[in-house]
Amino acid sequence: MTRVKIRFLTNTEVLRAIGSGAQTYRILDRLRPLIDDRAGEHLLLAQMRRKLRQMERDGIIRQPARWNIPNALFWEPAA
């Protein structure tokens, strides 16, 4: 079994994928070209979800007030 080196997403890559605001599945579509085929999409999805929550805690992105649900699908830059 070969080990796959996972390339971690950066804040800049995620912000570029979000643009002025995007739903989670659109962000995933925009980030998909950045992953290695061997790494698998499930690893990208898990990493992206962790990164979105981390960036939300850091105040970089937010969920708009109109999406007042804990598992919101829509994200936008905070500034």
mmCIF file of the N, C-alpha and C atoms, coordinates in Angstrom:
data_MODEL
# 
_entry.id   MODEL 
# 
loop_
_atom_site.group_PDB 
_atom_site.id 
_atom_site.type_symbol 
_atom_site.label_atom_id 
_atom_site.label_alt_id 
_atom_site.label_comp_id 
_atom_site.label_asym_id 
_atom_site.label_entity_id 
_atom_site.label_seq_id 
_atom_site.pdbx_PDB_ins_code 
_atom_site.Cartn_x 
_atom_site.Cartn_y 
_atom_site.Cartn_z 
_atom_site.occupancy 
_atom_site.B_iso_or_equiv 
_atom_site.pdbx_formal_charge 
_atom_site.auth_seq_id 
_atom_site.auth_comp_id 
_atom_site.auth_asym_id 
_atom_site.auth_atom_id 
_atom_site.pdbx_PDB_model_num 
ATOM 1   N N  . MET A 1 1  ? 0.843   -1.175 0.000  1.00 0.00 ? 1  MET A N  1 
ATOM 2   C CA . MET A 1 1  ? 0.000   0.000  0.000  1.00 0.00 ? 1  MET A CA 1 
ATOM 3   C C  . MET A 1 1  ? 0.892   1.242  0.000  1.00 0.00 ? 1  MET A C  1 
ATOM 4   N N  . THR A 1 2  ? 0.648   2.134  -0.927 1.00 0.00 ? 2  THR A N  1 
ATOM 5   C CA . THR A 1 2  ? 1.456   3.342  -1.014 1.00 0.00 ? 2  THR A CA 1 
ATOM 6   C C  . THR A 1 2  ? 0.835   4.445  -0.168 1.00 0.00 ? 2  THR A C  1 
ATOM 7   N N  . ARG A 1 3  ? 1.694   5.204  0.451  1.00 0.00 ? 3  ARG A N  1 
ATOM 8   C CA . ARG A 1 3  ? 1.227   6.329  1.261  1.00 0.00 ? 3  ARG A CA 1 
ATOM 9   C C  . ARG A 1 3  ? 1.051   7.536  0.363  1.00 0.00 ? 3  ARG A C  1 
ATOM 10  N N  . VAL A 1 4  ? -0.005  8.249  0.578  1.00 0.00 ? 4  VAL A N  1 
ATOM 11  C CA . VAL A 1 4  ? -0.293  9.440  -0.200 1.00 0.00 ? 4  VAL A CA 1 
ATOM 12  C C  . VAL A 1 4  ? -0.004  10.655 0.663  1.00 0.00 ? 4  VAL A C  1 
ATOM 13  N N  . LYS A 1 5  ? 0.823   11.541 0.147  1.00 0.00 ? 5  LYS A N  1 
ATOM 14  C CA . LYS A 1 5  ? 1.109   12.766 0.880  1.00 0.00 ? 5  LYS A CA 1 
ATOM 15  C C  . LYS A 1 5  ? -0.029  13.752 0.629  1.00 0.00 ? 5  LYS A C  1 
ATOM 16  N N  . ILE A 1 6  ? -0.656  14.190 1.699  1.00 0.00 ? 6  ILE A N  1 
ATOM 17  C CA . ILE A 1 6  ? -1.796  15.095 1.579  1.00 0.00 ? 6  ILE A CA 1 
ATOM 18  C C  . ILE A 1 6  ? -1.290  16.527 1.556  1.00 0.00 ? 6  ILE A C  1 
ATOM 19  N N  . ARG A 1 7  ? -1.700  17.263 0.548  1.00 0.00 ? 7  ARG A N  1 
ATOM 20  C CA . ARG A 1 7  ? -1.339  18.665 0.427  1.00 0.00 ? 7  ARG A CA 1 
ATOM 21  C C  . ARG A 1 7  ? -2.443  19.479 1.089  1.00 0.00 ? 7  ARG A C  1 
ATOM 22  N N  . PHE A 1 8  ? -2.092  20.249 2.105  1.00 0.00 ? 8  PHE A N  1 
ATOM 23  C CA . PHE A 1 8  ? -3.090  21.004 2.848  1.00 0.00 ? 8  PHE A CA 1 
ATOM 24  C C  . PHE A 1 8  ? -3.489  22.266 2.100  1.00 0.00 ? 8  PHE A C  1 
ATOM 25  N N  . LEU A 1 9  ? -4.746  22.626 2.206  1.00 0.00 ? 9  LEU A N  1 
ATOM 26  C CA . LEU A 1 9  ? -5.264  23.826 1.563  1.00 0.00 ? 9  LEU A CA 1 
ATOM 27  C C  . LEU A 1 9  ? -4.807  25.065 2.325  1.00 0.00 ? 9  LEU A C  1 
ATOM 28  N N  . THR A 1 10 ? -4.575  26.135 1.597  1.00 0.00 ? 10 THR A N  1 
ATOM 29  C CA . THR A 1 10 ? -4.203  27.402 2.230  1.00 0.00 ? 10 THR A CA 1 
ATOM 30  C C  . THR A 1 10 ? -5.428  28.307 2.298  1.00 0.00 ? 10 THR A C  1 
ATOM 31  N N  . ASN A 1 11 ? -5.364  29.317 3.164  1.00 0.00 ? 11 ASN A N  1 
ATOM 32  C CA . ASN A 1 11 ? -6.455  30.287 3.263  1.00 0.00 ? 11 ASN A CA 1 
ATOM 33  C C  . ASN A 1 11 ? -6.698  30.973 1.929  1.00 0.00 ? 11 ASN A C  1 
ATOM 34  N N  . THR A 1 12 ? -5.630  31.313 1.220  1.00 0.00 ? 12 THR A N  1 
ATOM 35  C CA . THR A 1 12 ? -5.747  32.002 -0.064 1.00 0.00 ? 12 THR A CA 1 
ATOM 36  C C  . THR A 1 12 ? -6.491  31.153 -1.081 1.00 0.00 ? 12 THR A C  1 
ATOM 37  N N  . GLU A 1 13 ? -6.179  29.871 -1.140 1.00 0.00 ? 13 GLU A N  1 
ATOM 38  C CA . GLU A 1 13 ? -6.857  28.977 -2.083 1.00 0.00 ? 13 GLU A CA 1 
ATOM 39  C C  . GLU A 1 13 ? -8.347  28.881 -1.772 1.00 0.00 ? 13 GLU A C  1 
ATOM 40  N N  . VAL A 1 14 ? -8.674  28.788 -0.500 1.00 0.00 ? 14 VAL A N  1 
ATOM 41  C CA . VAL A 1 14 ? -10.082 28.683 -0.110 1.00 0.00 ? 14 VAL A CA 1 
ATOM 42  C C  . VAL A 1 14 ? -10.808 29.997 -0.387 1.00 0.00 ? 14 VAL A C  1 
ATOM 43  N N  . LEU A 1 15 ? -10.198 31.131 -0.065 1.00 0.00 ? 15 LEU A N  1 
ATOM 44  C CA . LEU A 1 15 ? -10.823 32.430 -0.339 1.00 0.00 ? 15 LEU A CA 1 
ATOM 45  C C  . LEU A 1 15 ? -11.036 32.637 -1.832 1.00 0.00 ? 15 LEU A C  1 
ATOM 46  N N  . ARG A 1 16 ? -10.078 32.229 -2.638 1.00 0.00 ? 16 ARG A N  1 
ATOM 47  C CA . ARG A 1 16 ? -10.210 32.338 -4.090 1.00 0.00 ? 16 ARG A CA 1 
ATOM 48  C C  . ARG A 1 16 ? -11.381 31.480 -4.578 1.00 0.00 ? 16 ARG A C  1 
ATOM 49  N N  . ALA A 1 17 ? -11.543 30.299 -3.983 1.00 0.00 ? 17 ALA A N  1 
ATOM 50  C CA . ALA A 1 17 ? -12.641 29.409 -4.368 1.00 0.00 ? 17 ALA A CA 1 
ATOM 51  C C  . ALA A 1 17 ? -13.997 29.962 -3.913 1.00 0.00 ? 17 ALA A C  1 
ATOM 52  N N  . ILE A 1 18 ? -14.025 30.653 -2.774 1.00 0.00 ? 18 ILE A N  1 
ATOM 53  C CA . ILE A 1 18 ? -15.278 31.229 -2.279 1.00 0.00 ? 18 ILE A CA 1 
ATOM 54  C C  . ILE A 1 18 ? -15.688 32.424 -3.123 1.00 0.00 ? 18 ILE A C  1 
ATOM 55  N N  . GLY A 1 19 ? -14.722 33.241 -3.539 1.00 0.00 ? 19 GLY A N  1 
ATOM 56  C CA . GLY A 1 19 ? -15.036 34.440 -4.311 1.00 0.00 ? 19 GLY A CA 1 
ATOM 57  C C  . GLY A 1 19 ? -15.811 35.419 -3.449 1.00 0.00 ? 19 GLY A C  1 
ATOM 58  N N  . SER A 1 20 ? -16.929 35.939 -3.983 1.00 0.00 ? 20 SER A N  1 
ATOM 59  C CA . SER A 1 20 ? -17.742 36.874 -3.204 1.00 0.00 ? 20 SER A CA 1 
ATOM 60  C C  . SER A 1 20 ? -18.779 36.146 -2.357 1.00 0.00 ? 20 SER A C  1 
ATOM 61  N N  . GLY A 1 21 ? -18.858 34.839 -2.522 1.00 0.00 ? 21 GLY A N  1 
ATOM 62  C CA . GLY A 1 21 ? -19.779 34.008 -1.753 1.00 0.00 ? 21 GLY A CA 1 
ATOM 63  C C  . GLY A 1 21 ? -20.108 32.765 -2.560 1.00 0.00 ? 21 GLY A C  1 
ATOM 64  N N  . ALA A 1 22 ? -20.122 31.624 -1.914 1.00 0.00 ? 22 ALA A N  1 
ATOM 65  C CA . ALA A 1 22 ? -20.394 30.385 -2.639 1.00 0.00 ? 22 ALA A CA 1 
ATOM 66  C C  . ALA A 1 22 ? -20.913 29.317 -1.697 1.00 0.00 ? 22 ALA A C  1 
ATOM 67  N N  . GLN A 1 23 ? -21.647 28.372 -2.283 1.00 0.00 ? 23 GLN A N  1 
ATOM 68  C CA . GLN A 1 23 ? -22.115 27.228 -1.526 1.00 0.00 ? 23 GLN A CA 1 
ATOM 69  C C  . GLN A 1 23 ? -20.995 26.207 -1.426 1.00 0.00 ? 23 GLN A C  1 
ATOM 70  N N  . THR A 1 24 ? -21.087 25.341 -0.429 1.00 0.00 ? 24 THR A N  1 
ATOM 71  C CA . THR A 1 24 ? -20.025 24.382 -0.147 1.00 0.00 ? 24 THR A CA 1 
ATOM 72  C C  . THR A 1 24 ? -19.691 23.514 -1.352 1.00 0.00 ? 24 THR A C  1 
ATOM 73  N N  . TYR A 1 25 ? -20.691 23.025 -2.067 1.00 0.00 ? 25 TYR A N  1 
ATOM 74  C CA . TYR A 1 25 ? -20.395 22.147 -3.198 1.00 0.00 ? 25 TYR A CA 1 
ATOM 75  C C  . TYR A 1 25 ? -19.720 22.891 -4.342 1.00 0.00 ? 25 TYR A C  1 
ATOM 76  N N  . ARG A 1 26 ? -19.985 24.193 -4.500 1.00 0.00 ? 26 ARG A N  1 
ATOM 77  C CA . ARG A 1 26 ? -19.289 24.994 -5.521 1.00 0.00 ? 26 ARG A CA 1 
ATOM 78  C C  . ARG A 1 26 ? -17.826 25.212 -5.126 1.00 0.00 ? 26 ARG A C  1 
ATOM 79  N N  . ILE A 1 27 ? -17.601 25.435 -3.842 1.00 0.00 ? 27 ILE A N  1 
ATOM 80  C CA . ILE A 1 27 ? -16.229 25.596 -3.357 1.00 0.00 ? 27 ILE A CA 1 
ATOM 81  C C  . ILE A 1 27 ? -15.451 24.316 -3.634 1.00 0.00 ? 27 ILE A C  1 
ATOM 82  N N  . LEU A 1 28 ? -16.073 23.171 -3.362 1.00 0.00 ? 28 LEU A N  1 
ATOM 83  C CA . LEU A 1 28 ? -15.438 21.878 -3.620 1.00 0.00 ? 28 LEU A CA 1 
ATOM 84  C C  . LEU A 1 28 ? -15.119 21.717 -5.102 1.00 0.00 ? 28 LEU A C  1 
ATOM 85  N N  . ASP A 1 29 ? -16.041 22.098 -5.980 1.00 0.00 ? 29 ASP A N  1 
ATOM 86  C CA . ASP A 1 29 ? -15.798 22.014 -7.427 1.00 0.00 ? 29 ASP A CA 1 
ATOM 87  C C  . ASP A 1 29 ? -14.604 22.866 -7.841 1.00 0.00 ? 29 ASP A C  1 
ATOM 88  N N  . ARG A 1 30 ? -14.485 24.038 -7.243 1.00 0.00 ? 30 ARG A N  1 
ATOM 89  C CA . ARG A 1 30 ? -13.386 24.943 -7.606 1.00 0.00 ? 30 ARG A CA 1 
ATOM 90  C C  . ARG A 1 30 ? -12.041 24.471 -7.056 1.00 0.00 ? 30 ARG A C  1 
ATOM 91  N N  . LEU A 1 31 ? -12.073 23.729 -5.950 1.00 0.00 ? 31 LEU A N  1 
ATOM 92  C CA . LEU A 1 31 ? -10.831 23.222 -5.354 1.00 0.00 ? 31 LEU A CA 1 
ATOM 93  C C  . LEU A 1 31 ? -10.404 21.875 -5.937 1.00 0.00 ? 31 LEU A C  1 
ATOM 94  N N  . ARG A 1 32 ? -11.307 21.184 -6.603 1.00 0.00 ? 32 ARG A N  1 
ATOM 95  C CA . ARG A 1 32 ? -11.033 19.838 -7.107 1.00 0.00 ? 32 ARG A CA 1 
ATOM 96  C C  . ARG A 1 32 ? -9.763  19.749 -7.972 1.00 0.00 ? 32 ARG A C  1 
ATOM 97  N N  . PRO A 1 33 ? -9.463  20.713 -8.849 1.00 0.00 ? 33 PRO A N  1 
ATOM 98  C CA . PRO A 1 33 ? -8.229  20.604 -9.644 1.00 0.00 ? 33 PRO A CA 1 
ATOM 99  C C  . PRO A 1 33 ? -6.941  20.642 -8.817 1.00 0.00 ? 33 PRO A C  1 
ATOM 100 N N  . LEU A 1 34 ? -7.023  21.060 -7.572 1.00 0.00 ? 34 LEU A N  1 
ATOM 101 C CA . LEU A 1 34 ? -5.823  21.171 -6.742 1.00 0.00 ? 34 LEU A CA 1 
ATOM 102 C C  . LEU A 1 34 ? -5.387  19.849 -6.128 1.00 0.00 ? 34 LEU A C  1 
ATOM 103 N N  . ILE A 1 35 ? -6.249  18.831 -6.169 1.00 0.00 ? 35 ILE A N  1 
ATOM 104 C CA . ILE A 1 35 ? -5.895  17.578 -5.500 1.00 0.00 ? 35 ILE A CA 1 
ATOM 105 C C  . ILE A 1 35 ? -5.313  16.570 -6.469 1.00 0.00 ? 35 ILE A C  1 
ATOM 106 N N  . ASP A 1 36 ? -4.536  15.695 -5.920 1.00 0.00 ? 36 ASP A N  1 
ATOM 107 C CA . ASP A 1 36 ? -3.978  14.572 -6.657 1.00 0.00 ? 36 ASP A CA 1 
ATOM 108 C C  . ASP A 1 36 ? -5.063  13.505 -6.755 1.00 0.00 ? 36 ASP A C  1 
ATOM 109 N N  . ASP A 1 37 ? -5.162  12.841 -7.885 1.00 0.00 ? 37 ASP A N  1 
ATOM 110 C CA . ASP A 1 37 ? -6.194  11.815 -8.064 1.00 0.00 ? 37 ASP A CA 1 
ATOM 111 C C  . ASP A 1 37 ? -6.081  10.706 -7.025 1.00 0.00 ? 37 ASP A C  1 
ATOM 112 N N  . ARG A 1 38 ? -4.881  10.406 -6.585 1.00 0.00 ? 38 ARG A N  1 
ATOM 113 C CA . ARG A 1 38 ? -4.699  9.335  -5.610 1.00 0.00 ? 38 ARG A CA 1 
ATOM 114 C C  . ARG A 1 38 ? -5.207  9.723  -4.233 1.00 0.00 ? 38 ARG A C  1 
ATOM 115 N N  . ALA A 1 39 ? -5.205  11.013 -3.926 1.00 0.00 ? 39 ALA A N  1 
ATOM 116 C CA . ALA A 1 39 ? -5.601  11.460 -2.592 1.00 0.00 ? 39 ALA A CA 1 
ATOM 117 C C  . ALA A 1 39 ? -7.083  11.212 -2.335 1.00 0.00 ? 39 ALA A C  1 
ATOM 118 N N  . GLY A 1 40 ? -7.873  11.299 -3.367 1.00 0.00 ? 40 GLY A N  1 
ATOM 119 C CA . GLY A 1 40 ? -9.296  11.018 -3.212 1.00 0.00 ? 40 GLY A CA 1 
ATOM 120 C C  . GLY A 1 40 ? -10.099 12.233 -2.805 1.00 0.00 ? 40 GLY A C  1 
ATOM 121 N N  . GLU A 1 41 ? -11.305 12.282 -3.329 1.00 0.00 ? 41 GLU A N  1 
ATOM 122 C CA . GLU A 1 41 ? -12.172 13.422 -3.070 1.00 0.00 ? 41 GLU A CA 1 
ATOM 123 C C  . GLU A 1 41 ? -12.640 13.473 -1.619 1.00 0.00 ? 41 GLU A C  1 
ATOM 124 N N  . HIS A 1 42 ? -12.793 12.316 -0.976 1.00 0.00 ? 42 HIS A N  1 
ATOM 125 C CA . HIS A 1 42 ? -13.247 12.322 0.419  1.00 0.00 ? 42 HIS A CA 1 
ATOM 126 C C  . HIS A 1 42 ? -12.244 13.028 1.325  1.00 0.00 ? 42 HIS A C  1 
ATOM 127 N N  . LEU A 1 43 ? -10.948 12.924 1.006  1.00 0.00 ? 43 LEU A N  1 
ATOM 128 C CA . LEU A 1 43 ? -9.942  13.628 1.807  1.00 0.00 ? 43 LEU A CA 1 
ATOM 129 C C  . LEU A 1 43 ? -10.035 15.130 1.589  1.00 0.00 ? 43 LEU A C  1 
ATOM 130 N N  . LEU A 1 44 ? -10.290 15.542 0.338  1.00 0.00 ? 44 LEU A N  1 
ATOM 131 C CA . LEU A 1 44 ? -10.440 16.964 0.050  1.00 0.00 ? 44 LEU A CA 1 
ATOM 132 C C  . LEU A 1 44 ? -11.659 17.524 0.771  1.00 0.00 ? 44 LEU A C  1 
ATOM 133 N N  . LEU A 1 45 ? -12.762 16.806 0.739  1.00 0.00 ? 45 LEU A N  1 
ATOM 134 C CA . LEU A 1 45 ? -13.980 17.278 1.389  1.00 0.00 ? 45 LEU A CA 1 
ATOM 135 C C  . LEU A 1 45 ? -13.775 17.431 2.894  1.00 0.00 ? 45 LEU A C  1 
ATOM 136 N N  . ALA A 1 46 ? -13.167 16.447 3.516  1.00 0.00 ? 46 ALA A N  1 
ATOM 137 C CA . ALA A 1 46 ? -12.916 16.520 4.959  1.00 0.00 ? 46 ALA A CA 1 
ATOM 138 C C  . ALA A 1 46 ? -11.978 17.676 5.289  1.00 0.00 ? 46 ALA A C  1 
ATOM 139 N N  . GLN A 1 47 ? -10.935 17.836 4.491  1.00 0.00 ? 47 GLN A N  1 
ATOM 140 C CA . GLN A 1 47 ? -9.978  18.913 4.724  1.00 0.00 ? 47 GLN A CA 1 
ATOM 141 C C  . GLN A 1 47 ? -10.631 20.276 4.514  1.00 0.00 ? 47 GLN A C  1 
ATOM 142 N N  . MET A 1 48 ? -11.474 20.384 3.473  1.00 0.00 ? 48 MET A N  1 
ATOM 143 C CA . MET A 1 48 ? -12.138 21.646 3.185  1.00 0.00 ? 48 MET A CA 1 
ATOM 144 C C  . MET A 1 48 ? -13.083 22.024 4.324  1.00 0.00 ? 48 MET A C  1 
ATOM 145 N N  . ARG A 1 49 ? -13.831 21.069 4.863  1.00 0.00 ? 49 ARG A N  1 
ATOM 146 C CA . ARG A 1 49 ? -14.747 21.366 5.961  1.00 0.00 ? 49 ARG A CA 1 
ATOM 147 C C  . ARG A 1 49 ? -13.996 21.843 7.195  1.00 0.00 ? 49 ARG A C  1 
ATOM 148 N N  . ARG A 1 50 ? -12.886 21.196 7.511  1.00 0.00 ? 50 ARG A N  1 
ATOM 149 C CA . ARG A 1 50 ? -12.063 21.633 8.653  1.00 0.00 ? 50 ARG A CA 1 
ATOM 150 C C  . ARG A 1 50 ? -11.532 23.041 8.416  1.00 0.00 ? 50 ARG A C  1 
ATOM 151 N N  . LYS A 1 51 ? -11.075 23.304 7.199  1.00 0.00 ? 51 LYS A N  1 
ATOM 152 C CA . LYS A 1 51 ? -10.505 24.609 6.875  1.00 0.00 ? 51 LYS A CA 1 
ATOM 153 C C  . LYS A 1 51 ? -11.572 25.703 6.945  1.00 0.00 ? 51 LYS A C  1 
ATOM 154 N N  . LEU A 1 52 ? -12.781 25.424 6.462  1.00 0.00 ? 52 LEU A N  1 
ATOM 155 C CA . LEU A 1 52 ? -13.858 26.413 6.528  1.00 0.00 ? 52 LEU A CA 1 
ATOM 156 C C  . LEU A 1 52 ? -14.186 26.767 7.975  1.00 0.00 ? 52 LEU A C  1 
ATOM 157 N N  . ARG A 1 53 ? -14.283 25.765 8.844  1.00 0.00 ? 53 ARG A N  1 
ATOM 158 C CA . ARG A 1 53 ? -14.580 26.024 10.260 1.00 0.00 ? 53 ARG A CA 1 
ATOM 159 C C  . ARG A 1 53 ? -13.442 26.786 10.941 1.00 0.00 ? 53 ARG A C  1 
ATOM 160 N N  . GLN A 1 54 ? -12.201 26.444 10.593 1.00 0.00 ? 54 GLN A N  1 
ATOM 161 C CA . GLN A 1 54 ? -11.047 27.140 11.166 1.00 0.00 ? 54 GLN A CA 1 
ATOM 162 C C  . GLN A 1 54 ? -11.041 28.598 10.715 1.00 0.00 ? 54 GLN A C  1 
ATOM 163 N N  . MET A 1 55 ? -11.295 28.840 9.437  1.00 0.00 ? 55 MET A N  1 
ATOM 164 C CA . MET A 1 55 ? -11.314 30.207 8.920  1.00 0.00 ? 55 MET A CA 1 
ATOM 165 C C  . MET A 1 55 ? -12.481 30.998 9.512  1.00 0.00 ? 55 MET A C  1 
ATOM 166 N N  . GLU A 1 56 ? -13.579 30.327 9.799  1.00 0.00 ? 56 GLU A N  1 
ATOM 167 C CA . GLU A 1 56 ? -14.711 30.995 10.440 1.00 0.00 ? 56 GLU A CA 1 
ATOM 168 C C  . GLU A 1 56 ? -14.339 31.407 11.866 1.00 0.00 ? 56 GLU A C  1 
ATOM 169 N N  . ARG A 1 57 ? -13.682 30.523 12.601 1.00 0.00 ? 57 ARG A N  1 
ATOM 170 C CA . ARG A 1 57 ? -13.229 30.852 13.962 1.00 0.00 ? 57 ARG A CA 1 
ATOM 171 C C  . ARG A 1 57 ? -12.245 32.016 13.956 1.00 0.00 ? 57 ARG A C  1 
ATOM 172 N N  . ASP A 1 58 ? -11.397 32.078 12.926 1.00 0.00 ? 58 ASP A N  1 
ATOM 173 C CA . ASP A 1 58 ? -10.399 33.140 12.833 1.00 0.00 ? 58 ASP A CA 1 
ATOM 174 C C  . ASP A 1 58 ? -10.980 34.455 12.317 1.00 0.00 ? 58 ASP A C  1 
ATOM 175 N N  . GLY A 1 59 ? -12.250 34.453 11.913 1.00 0.00 ? 59 GLY A N  1 
ATOM 176 C CA . GLY A 1 59 ? -12.899 35.675 11.444 1.00 0.00 ? 59 GLY A CA 1 
ATOM 177 C C  . GLY A 1 59 ? -12.601 36.024 10.003 1.00 0.00 ? 59 GLY A C  1 
ATOM 178 N N  . ILE A 1 60 ? -12.123 35.078 9.211  1.00 0.00 ? 60 ILE A N  1 
ATOM 179 C CA . ILE A 1 60 ? -11.783 35.338 7.813  1.00 0.00 ? 60 ILE A CA 1 
ATOM 180 C C  . ILE A 1 60 ? -13.010 35.198 6.916  1.00 0.00 ? 60 ILE A C  1 
ATOM 181 N N  . ILE A 1 61 ? -13.846 34.205 7.209  1.00 0.00 ? 61 ILE A N  1 
ATOM 182 C CA . ILE A 1 61 ? -15.080 34.000 6.457  1.00 0.00 ? 61 ILE A CA 1 
ATOM 183 C C  . ILE A 1 61 ? -16.234 33.899 7.439  1.00 0.00 ? 61 ILE A C  1 
ATOM 184 N N  . ARG A 1 62 ? -17.448 33.949 6.905  1.00 0.00 ? 62 ARG A N  1 
ATOM 185 C CA . ARG A 1 62 ? -18.621 33.845 7.772  1.00 0.00 ? 62 ARG A CA 1 
ATOM 186 C C  . ARG A 1 62 ? -19.780 33.250 6.997  1.00 0.00 ? 62 ARG A C  1 
ATOM 187 N N  . GLN A 1 63 ? -20.783 32.849 7.756  1.00 0.00 ? 63 GLN A N  1 
ATOM 188 C CA . GLN A 1 63 ? -22.042 32.417 7.168  1.00 0.00 ? 63 GLN A CA 1 
ATOM 189 C C  . GLN A 1 63 ? -22.987 33.602 7.274  1.00 0.00 ? 63 GLN A C  1 
ATOM 190 N N  . PRO A 1 64 ? -23.606 34.017 6.183  1.00 0.00 ? 64 PRO A N  1 
ATOM 191 C CA . PRO A 1 64 ? -24.509 35.167 6.248  1.00 0.00 ? 64 PRO A CA 1 
ATOM 192 C C  . PRO A 1 64 ? -25.645 34.925 7.243  1.00 0.00 ? 64 PRO A C  1 
ATOM 193 N N  . ALA A 1 65 ? -26.141 36.000 7.840  1.00 0.00 ? 65 ALA A N  1 
ATOM 194 C CA . ALA A 1 65 ? -27.197 35.891 8.845  1.00 0.00 ? 65 ALA A CA 1 
ATOM 195 C C  . ALA A 1 65 ? -28.462 35.260 8.272  1.00 0.00 ? 65 ALA A C  1 
ATOM 196 N N  . ARG A 1 66 ? -28.698 35.454 6.993  1.00 0.00 ? 66 ARG A N  1 
ATOM 197 C CA . ARG A 1 66 ? -29.912 34.883 6.398  1.00 0.00 ? 66 ARG A CA 1 
ATOM 198 C C  . ARG A 1 66 ? -29.855 33.360 6.343  1.00 0.00 ? 66 ARG A C  1 
ATOM 199 N N  . TRP A 1 67 ? -28.669 32.790 6.506  1.00 0.00 ? 67 TRP A N  1 
ATOM 200 C CA . TRP A 1 67 ? -28.507 31.334 6.562  1.00 0.00 ? 67 TRP A CA 1 
ATOM 201 C C  . TRP A 1 67 ? -28.280 30.954 8.020  1.00 0.00 ? 67 TRP A C  1 
ATOM 202 N N  . ASN A 1 68 ? -29.257 31.154 8.851  1.00 0.00 ? 68 ASN A N  1 
ATOM 203 C CA . ASN A 1 68 ? -29.113 30.975 10.295 1.00 0.00 ? 68 ASN A CA 1 
ATOM 204 C C  . ASN A 1 68 ? -29.320 29.512 10.699 1.00 0.00 ? 68 ASN A C  1 
ATOM 205 N N  . ILE A 1 69 ? -28.480 28.653 10.167 1.00 0.00 ? 69 ILE A N  1 
ATOM 206 C CA . ILE A 1 69 ? -28.508 27.241 10.539 1.00 0.00 ? 69 ILE A CA 1 
ATOM 207 C C  . ILE A 1 69 ? -27.077 26.802 10.805 1.00 0.00 ? 69 ILE A C  1 
ATOM 208 N N  . PRO A 1 70 ? -26.854 25.897 11.737 1.00 0.00 ? 70 PRO A N  1 
ATOM 209 C CA . PRO A 1 70 ? -25.486 25.532 12.115 1.00 0.00 ? 70 PRO A CA 1 
ATOM 210 C C  . PRO A 1 70 ? -24.690 24.844 11.011 1.00 0.00 ? 70 PRO A C  1 
ATOM 211 N N  . ASN A 1 71 ? -25.357 24.187 10.085 1.00 0.00 ? 71 ASN A N  1 
ATOM 212 C CA . ASN A 1 71 ? -24.652 23.468 9.036  1.00 0.00 ? 71 ASN A CA 1 
ATOM 213 C C  . ASN A 1 71 ? -24.862 24.158 7.692  1.00 0.00 ? 71 ASN A C  1 
ATOM 214 N N  . ALA A 1 72 ? -24.736 25.476 7.665  1.00 0.00 ? 72 ALA A N  1 
ATOM 215 C CA . ALA A 1 72 ? -25.031 26.259 6.472  1.00 0.00 ? 72 ALA A CA 1 
ATOM 216 C C  . ALA A 1 72 ? -24.173 25.842 5.292  1.00 0.00 ? 72 ALA A C  1 
ATOM 217 N N  . LEU A 1 73 ? -24.759 25.974 4.134  1.00 0.00 ? 73 LEU A N  1 
ATOM 218 C CA . LEU A 1 73 ? -24.058 25.616 2.914  1.00 0.00 ? 73 LEU A CA 1 
ATOM 219 C C  . LEU A 1 73 ? -23.400 26.819 2.257  1.00 0.00 ? 73 LEU A C  1 
ATOM 220 N N  . PHE A 1 74 ? -23.731 28.030 2.684  1.00 0.00 ? 74 PHE A N  1 
ATOM 221 C CA . PHE A 1 74 ? -23.249 29.232 2.008  1.00 0.00 ? 74 PHE A CA 1 
ATOM 222 C C  . PHE A 1 74 ? -22.200 29.938 2.858  1.00 0.00 ? 74 PHE A C  1 
ATOM 223 N N  . TRP A 1 75 ? -21.097 30.312 2.223  1.00 0.00 ? 75 TRP A N  1 
ATOM 224 C CA . TRP A 1 75 ? -19.989 30.986 2.901  1.00 0.00 ? 75 TRP A CA 1 
ATOM 225 C C  . TRP A 1 75 ? -19.628 32.244 2.127  1.00 0.00 ? 75 TRP A C  1 
ATOM 226 N N  . GLU A 1 76 ? -19.146 33.261 2.839  1.00 0.00 ? 76 GLU A N  1 
ATOM 227 C CA . GLU A 1 76 ? -18.683 34.487 2.193  1.00 0.00 ? 76 GLU A CA 1 
ATOM 228 C C  . GLU A 1 76 ? -17.536 35.076 3.009  1.00 0.00 ? 76 GLU A C  1 
ATOM 229 N N  . PRO A 1 77 ? -16.687 35.891 2.355  1.00 0.00 ? 77 PRO A N  1 
ATOM 230 C CA . PRO A 1 77 ? -15.601 36.540 3.109  1.00 0.00 ? 77 PRO A CA 1 
ATOM 231 C C  . PRO A 1 77 ? -16.174 37.481 4.169  1.00 0.00 ? 77 PRO A C  1 
ATOM 232 N N  . ALA A 1 78 ? -15.504 37.582 5.294  1.00 0.00 ? 78 ALA A N  1 
ATOM 233 C CA . ALA A 1 78 ? -16.006 38.412 6.395  1.00 0.00 ? 78 ALA A CA 1 
ATOM 234 C C  . ALA A 1 78 ? -15.824 39.896 6.125  1.00 0.00 ? 78 ALA A C  1 
ATOM 235 N N  . ALA A 1 79 ? -14.795 40.255 5.410  1.00 0.00 ? 79 ALA A N  1 
ATOM 236 C CA . ALA A 1 79 ? -14.520 41.681 5.190  1.00 0.00 ? 79 ALA A CA 1 
ATOM 237 C C  . ALA A 1 79 ? -15.189 42.221 3.960  1.00 0.00 ? 79 ALA A C  1 
# 
